[in-house]
């Protein structure tokens, strides 16, 4: 019987150190909520899309992204065999980096002969 009392007493002492969080949701023992860590996403950086994407201009060789209305512009990028990239911007304009920007009169531009030739030259397909 004394052995059972010792085991029970030991269990009570061990459990006495464990506490649950209070109903205030903070989880701290004094009842105050801890401030949550906030993370912010940095604003997109890069050239303005309206300055880059104009038919007839040359898409810079080092072009990666542009910014439109506080967000990165909508674009689809295909990596080319020679290290350049074929970029379709906003489903209306396209260019291979370092080459002139084209704006087909037909939609979708992916169905145009000009885009097909650019895609084949880029990918070899």
N, CA, C and O of each residue as an XYZ file, in Angstrom:
500
protein
N       0.799     -1.189      0.000
C       0.000      0.000      0.000
C       0.851      1.267      0.000
O       0.518      2.195     -0.737
N       1.920      1.363      0.773
C       2.739      2.551      0.732
C       3.336      2.779     -0.669
O       3.538      3.919     -1.088
N       3.609      1.699     -1.369
C       4.169      1.822     -2.722
C       3.159      2.526     -3.637
O       3.550      3.385     -4.427
N       1.878      2.182     -3.545
C       0.828      2.805     -4.347
C       0.718      4.293     -4.013
O       0.480      5.108     -4.904
N       0.884      4.644     -2.779
C       0.818      6.047     -2.362
C       1.979      6.834     -2.953
O       1.807      7.980     -3.367
N       3.156      6.228     -2.996
C       4.326      6.904     -3.552
C       4.148      7.123     -5.061
O       4.451      8.199     -5.575
N       3.658      6.101     -5.760
C       3.435      6.214     -7.205
C       2.386      7.283     -7.488
O       2.550      8.082     -8.409
N       1.318      7.303     -6.711
C       0.254      8.293     -6.902
C       0.776      9.689     -6.619
O       0.513     10.616     -7.385
N       1.506      9.848     -5.541
C       2.060     11.149     -5.181
C       3.035     11.643     -6.250
O       3.026     12.825     -6.595
N       3.866     10.758     -6.771
C       4.814     11.119     -7.828
C       4.076     11.568     -9.081
O       4.461     12.554     -9.710
N       3.026     10.856     -9.444
C       2.238     11.213    -10.622
C       1.579     12.578    -10.442
O       1.545     13.374    -11.380
N       1.063     12.853     -9.267
C       0.431     14.139     -9.000
C       1.441     15.281     -9.068
O       1.125     16.355     -9.580
N       2.622     15.067     -8.569
C       3.656     16.095     -8.602
C       4.060     16.378    -10.050
O       4.246     17.533    -10.433
N       4.194     15.322    -10.847
C       4.580     15.489    -12.253
C       3.480     16.195    -13.041
O       3.776     17.048    -13.877
N       2.248     15.862    -12.796
C       1.142     16.494    -13.481
C       0.925     17.920    -13.017
O       0.392     18.740    -13.765
N       1.319     18.221    -11.823
C       1.143     19.563    -11.281
C       1.930     20.607    -12.074
O       1.542     21.775    -12.100
N       3.016     20.212    -12.712
C       3.806     21.138    -13.505
C       3.204     21.413    -14.873
O       3.605     22.366    -15.542
N       2.256     20.604    -15.297
C       1.624     20.783    -16.601
C       0.408     21.670    -16.450
O      -0.427     21.451    -15.573
N       0.312     22.649    -17.286
C      -0.868     23.510    -17.274
C      -1.399     23.617    -18.683
O      -0.664     23.431    -19.653
N      -2.659     23.913    -18.788
C      -3.248     24.123    -20.107
C      -3.405     25.611    -20.331
O      -3.384     26.397    -19.383
N      -3.564     25.996    -21.592
C      -3.728     27.419    -21.870
C      -5.092     27.878    -21.374
O      -6.025     27.083    -21.261
N      -5.194     29.150    -21.085
C      -6.444     29.700    -20.583
C      -7.415     29.936    -21.731
O      -7.063     29.739    -22.894
N      -8.616     30.350    -21.415
C      -9.664     30.559    -22.413
C      -9.441     31.810    -23.250
O     -10.188     32.051    -24.198
N      -8.435     32.609    -22.923
C      -8.204     33.848    -23.656
C      -7.437     33.614    -24.943
O      -7.258     34.548    -25.723
N      -6.976     32.385    -25.189
C      -6.351     32.033    -26.447
C      -4.896     32.419    -26.561
O      -4.264     32.114    -27.572
N      -4.345     33.073    -25.571
C      -2.968     33.519    -25.673
C      -1.980     32.447    -25.324
O      -0.856     32.444    -25.827
N      -2.386     31.521    -24.457
C      -1.497     30.454    -24.086
C      -0.457     30.859    -23.058
O       0.356     30.018    -22.675
N      -0.435     32.082    -22.597
C       0.537     32.479    -21.597
C      -0.092     32.346    -20.220
O      -1.314     32.387    -20.077
N       0.754     32.187    -19.210
C       0.237     31.925    -17.879
C      -0.378     33.153    -17.228
O      -1.150     33.011    -16.280
N      -0.060     34.370    -17.710
C      -0.619     35.555    -17.076
C      -1.908     36.036    -17.750
O      -2.459     37.064    -17.356
N      -2.394     35.309    -18.757
C      -3.673     35.635    -19.368
C      -3.591     36.651    -20.497
O      -4.612     36.982    -21.100
N      -2.382     37.157    -20.800
C      -2.260     38.112    -21.904
C      -1.879     37.384    -23.177
O      -1.088     36.441    -23.151
N      -2.433     37.814    -24.268
C      -2.129     37.193    -25.554
C      -0.789     37.690    -26.059
O      -0.460     38.869    -25.933
N      -0.025     36.782    -26.629
C       1.246     37.159    -27.223
C       0.965     37.677    -28.632
O       0.123     37.120    -29.336
N       1.648     38.718    -29.046
C       1.422     39.221    -30.404
C       1.895     38.196    -31.425
O       2.926     37.548    -31.247
N       1.127     38.064    -32.491
C       1.513     37.111    -33.522
C       2.551     37.754    -34.425
O       2.563     38.967    -34.633
N       3.416     36.911    -34.951
C       4.427     37.410    -35.877
C       3.755     37.671    -37.222
O       3.032     36.823    -37.743
N       3.997     38.820    -37.757
C       3.421     39.132    -39.061
C       4.520     39.135    -40.096
O       5.624     39.628    -39.866
N       4.192     38.576    -41.233
C       5.140     38.597    -42.331
C       4.503     39.365    -43.470
O       3.299     39.266    -43.706
N       5.304     40.114    -44.159
C       4.779     40.851    -45.295
C       5.569     40.457    -46.536
O       6.775     40.218    -46.481
N       4.872     40.398    -47.626
C       5.502     40.079    -48.887
C       6.015     41.376    -49.488
O       5.275     42.355    -49.585
N       7.270     41.387    -49.887
C       7.776     42.627    -50.470
C       7.051     42.950    -51.777
O       6.617     42.055    -52.502
N       6.932     44.224    -52.052
C       6.269     44.659    -53.278
C       7.087     44.202    -54.483
O       8.317     44.200    -54.435
N       6.402     43.811    -55.568
C       7.131     43.383    -56.758
C       7.981     44.524    -57.310
O       7.595     45.691    -57.255
N       9.120     44.168    -57.830
C      10.007     45.157    -58.412
C      10.300     44.807    -59.855
O      10.263     43.639    -60.242
N      10.584     45.798    -60.626
C      10.918     45.600    -62.032
C      10.370     46.743    -62.856
O       9.735     47.656    -62.328
N      10.619     46.689    -64.158
C      10.134     47.760    -65.021
C       8.616     47.719    -65.155
O       7.997     46.672    -64.962
N       8.029     48.846    -65.480
C       6.590     48.915    -65.706
C       6.268     48.184    -67.012
O       6.930     48.398    -68.027
N       5.262     47.333    -66.982
C       4.896     46.546    -68.164
C       4.563     47.433    -69.363
O       4.898     47.097    -70.499
N       3.909     48.556    -69.112
C       3.524     49.461    -70.198
C       4.745     50.048    -70.896
O       4.668     50.409    -72.070
N       5.872     50.148    -70.189
C       7.096     50.672    -70.796
C       7.829     49.600    -71.610
O       8.523     49.923    -72.574
N       7.680     48.346    -71.234
C       8.395     47.247    -71.891
C       7.617     46.696    -73.081
O       8.157     46.539    -74.176
N       6.330     46.404    -72.845
C       5.539     45.648    -73.823
C       4.813     46.550    -74.821
O       3.637     46.876    -74.655
N       5.545     46.940    -75.858
C       4.997     47.724    -76.971
C       5.454     47.057    -78.258
O       6.643     46.797    -78.443
N       4.513     46.782    -79.141
C       4.842     46.140    -80.408
C       5.928     46.925    -81.132
O       5.865     48.150    -81.238
N       6.921     46.200    -81.627
C       8.018     46.819    -82.365
C       9.242     47.102    -81.516
O      10.353     47.140    -82.046
N       9.075     47.304    -80.206
C      10.244     47.488    -79.340
C      10.955     46.147    -79.181
O      10.372     45.094    -79.436
N      12.195     46.192    -78.766
C      12.961     44.964    -78.524
C      12.822     44.582    -77.059
O      13.026     45.410    -76.171
N      12.475     43.328    -76.812
C      12.400     42.824    -75.440
C      13.837     42.652    -74.952
O      14.608     41.921    -75.574
N      14.215     43.308    -73.854
C      15.599     43.225    -73.380
C      16.053     41.774    -73.172
O      15.271     40.915    -72.765
N      17.332     41.526    -73.460
C      17.885     40.167    -73.305
C      17.806     39.698    -71.857
O      17.652     38.504    -71.599
N      17.911     40.630    -70.912
C      17.899     40.264    -69.493
C      16.507     40.358    -68.864
O      16.377     40.304    -67.641
N      15.471     40.498    -69.690
C      14.104     40.645    -69.173
C      13.687     39.397    -68.397
O      13.927     38.271    -68.832
N      13.060     39.616    -67.242
C      12.496     38.501    -66.469
C      11.022     38.745    -66.161
O      10.178     37.899    -66.459
N      10.707     39.897    -65.564
C       9.327     40.212    -65.178
C       9.110     41.713    -65.263
O      10.053     42.505    -65.244
N       7.838     42.079    -65.357
C       7.480     43.496    -65.289
C       6.354     43.650    -64.271
O       5.733     42.671    -63.857
N       6.107     44.887    -63.879
C       5.106     45.174    -62.859
C       3.946     45.948    -63.485
O       4.138     46.904    -64.236
N       2.729     45.494    -63.144
C       1.512     46.126    -63.650
C       0.503     46.202    -62.514
O       0.143     45.176    -61.937
N       0.047     47.396    -62.188
C      -0.930     47.603    -61.113
C      -0.482     47.003    -59.787
O      -1.288     46.405    -59.073
N       0.797     47.155    -59.451
C       1.320     46.689    -58.165
C       1.568     45.198    -58.075
O       1.856     44.692    -56.990
N       1.465     44.473    -59.190
C       1.711     43.031    -59.205
C       2.512     42.692    -60.456
O       2.585     43.486    -61.394
N       3.107     41.510    -60.458
C       3.822     41.090    -61.652
C       2.827     40.888    -62.784
O       1.732     40.367    -62.572
N       3.211     41.304    -63.986
C       2.351     41.169    -65.160
C       2.131     39.714    -65.524
O       2.968     38.855    -65.247
N       1.001     39.452    -66.144
C       0.624     38.098    -66.543
C       1.454     37.690    -67.752
O       1.374     38.317    -68.808
N       2.248     36.644    -67.594
C       3.075     36.192    -68.701
C       3.325     34.696    -68.628
O       3.260     34.077    -67.565
N       3.612     34.141    -69.788
C       3.947     32.724    -69.918
C       5.337     32.667    -70.543
O       5.580     33.304    -71.568
N       6.240     31.919    -69.946
C       7.624     31.889    -70.400
C       8.007     30.482    -70.822
O       7.743     29.514    -70.108
N       8.633     30.374    -71.988
C       9.169     29.110    -72.489
C      10.680     29.280    -72.615
O      11.150     30.203    -73.281
N      11.437     28.394    -71.980
C      12.894     28.439    -72.080
C      13.300     27.917    -73.452
O      12.835     26.862    -73.883
N      14.162     28.652    -74.133
C      14.622     28.268    -75.469
C      15.935     27.479    -75.384
O      16.652     27.529    -74.385
N      16.217     26.762    -76.453
C      17.426     25.937    -76.512
C      18.706     26.758    -76.400
O      19.714     26.270    -75.889
N      18.672     27.989    -76.870
C      19.883     28.807    -76.874
C      20.046     29.647    -75.599
O      20.959     30.469    -75.515
N      19.175     29.448    -74.618
C      19.267     30.193    -73.354
C      18.377     31.419    -73.301
O      18.199     32.013    -72.238
N      17.815     31.804    -74.440
C      16.866     32.919    -74.428
C      15.518     32.386    -73.953
O      15.380     31.199    -73.659
N      14.524     33.276    -73.878
C      13.187     32.872    -73.434
C      12.148     33.445    -74.381
O      12.261     34.590    -74.819
N      11.141     32.649    -74.693
C       9.985     33.117    -75.459
C       8.937     33.513    -74.437
O       8.485     32.684    -73.647
N       8.549     34.786    -74.454
C       7.632     35.307    -73.445
C       6.342     35.769    -74.119
O       6.367     36.526    -75.088
N       5.218     35.296    -73.585
C       3.901     35.769    -74.011
C       3.386     36.645    -72.885
O       3.260     36.195    -71.746
N       3.090     37.886    -73.203
C       2.609     38.819    -72.192
C       1.120     39.058    -72.363
O       0.668     39.459    -73.435
N       0.372     38.816    -71.324
C      -1.048     39.117    -71.241
C      -1.852     38.565    -72.422
O      -2.875     39.130    -72.811
N      -1.374     37.459    -72.981
C      -2.027     36.777    -74.106
C      -2.258     37.680    -75.315
O      -3.112     37.384    -76.151
N      -1.502     38.788    -75.419
C      -1.677     39.691    -76.560
C      -0.381     40.008    -77.288
O      -0.410     40.344    -78.472
N       0.757     39.908    -76.604
C       2.053     40.236    -77.183
C       3.032     39.099    -76.898
O       2.897     38.388    -75.902
N       4.021     38.935    -77.785
C       5.046     37.936    -77.511
C       6.371     38.380    -78.097
O       6.424     39.204    -79.010
N       7.449     37.810    -77.549
C       8.789     38.077    -78.071
C       9.761     37.083    -77.464
O       9.533     36.528    -76.390
N      10.834     36.880    -78.173
C      11.977     36.157    -77.633
C      12.886     37.228    -77.056
O      13.072     38.278    -77.672
N      13.452     36.980    -75.889
C      14.320     37.984    -75.279
C      15.418     38.383    -76.264
O      16.053     37.535    -76.890
N      15.623     39.698    -76.386
C      16.614     40.235    -77.302
C      16.085     40.464    -78.704
O      16.833     40.895    -79.582
N      14.800     40.182    -78.931
C      14.205     40.343    -80.258
C      12.969     41.240    -80.191
O      12.474     41.536    -79.103
N      12.464     41.678    -81.370
C      11.310     42.575    -81.388
C      10.030     41.928    -80.838
O       9.812     40.724    -80.968
N       9.206     42.762    -80.228
C       7.923     42.340    -79.667
C       6.874     42.357    -80.774
O       6.779     43.320    -81.535
N       6.087     41.284    -80.858
C       5.029     41.171    -81.866
C       3.666     41.211    -81.205
O       3.471     40.704    -80.100
N       2.709     41.837    -81.921
C       1.325     41.866    -81.465
C       0.442     41.413    -82.632
O       0.055     42.222    -83.476
N       0.127     40.114    -82.671
C      -0.714     39.618    -83.753
C      -2.117     40.211    -83.690
O      -2.620     40.536    -82.614
N      -2.742     40.347    -84.862
C      -4.110     40.860    -84.941
C      -5.131     39.768    -84.657
O      -6.318     40.051    -84.493
N      -4.677     38.531    -84.599
C      -5.559     37.381    -84.436
C      -5.399     36.826    -83.020
O      -4.292     36.790    -82.483
N      -6.496     36.401    -82.429
C      -6.453     35.771    -81.107
C      -6.972     34.345    -81.230
O      -7.866     34.111    -82.044
N      -6.485     33.418    -80.502
C      -5.327     33.555    -79.608
C      -4.035     33.620    -80.413
O      -3.904     32.982    -81.457
N      -3.103     34.386    -79.918
C      -1.853     34.588    -80.649
C      -1.073     33.301    -80.833
O      -0.269     33.182    -81.758
N      -1.309     32.333    -79.952
C      -0.604     31.053    -80.061
C      -0.993     30.301    -81.339
O      -0.281     29.384    -81.749
N      -2.102     30.672    -81.969
C      -2.536     30.024    -83.206
C      -1.986     30.704    -84.453
O      -2.253     30.254    -85.567
N      -1.222     31.783    -84.283
C      -0.723     32.503    -85.455
C       0.544     31.832    -85.985
O       1.273     31.164    -85.252
N       0.778     32.030    -87.270
C       1.970     31.478    -87.904
C       3.232     32.080    -87.294
O       4.213     31.371    -87.068
N       3.208     33.389    -87.026
C       4.379     34.062    -86.462
C       4.775     33.457    -85.118
O       5.956     33.227    -84.857
N       3.781     33.200    -84.266
C       4.093     32.596    -82.971
C       4.586     31.167    -83.155
O       5.528     30.740    -82.486
N       3.954     30.430    -84.058
C       4.381     29.055    -84.316
C       5.836     28.983    -84.754
O       6.582     28.110    -84.311
N       6.234     29.901    -85.623
C       7.629     29.940    -86.073
C       8.571     30.289    -84.920
O       9.636     29.689    -84.774
N       8.168     31.262    -84.109
C       8.990     31.654    -82.954
C       9.110     30.500    -81.959
O      10.187     30.256    -81.416
N       8.022     29.800    -81.724
C       8.030     28.674    -80.780
C       8.926     27.547    -81.293
O       9.709     26.974    -80.535
N       8.805     27.233    -82.590
C       9.625     26.168    -83.173
C      11.102     26.536    -83.126
O      11.942     25.698    -82.797
N      11.422     27.782    -83.452
C      12.810     28.222    -83.393
C      13.354     28.161    -81.973
O      14.526     27.854    -81.754
N      12.495     28.457    -81.023
C      12.889     28.470    -79.609
C      13.125     27.056    -79.079
O      14.168     26.771    -78.492
N      12.157     26.185    -79.290
C      12.190     24.861    -78.671
C      12.760     23.750    -79.558
O      13.168     22.700    -79.063
N      12.782     23.994    -80.882
C      13.224     22.954    -81.798
C      12.146     21.933    -82.095
O      12.408     20.921    -82.744
N      10.929     22.192    -81.622
C       9.820     21.253    -81.839
C       9.017     21.630    -83.064
O       8.046     20.952    -83.399
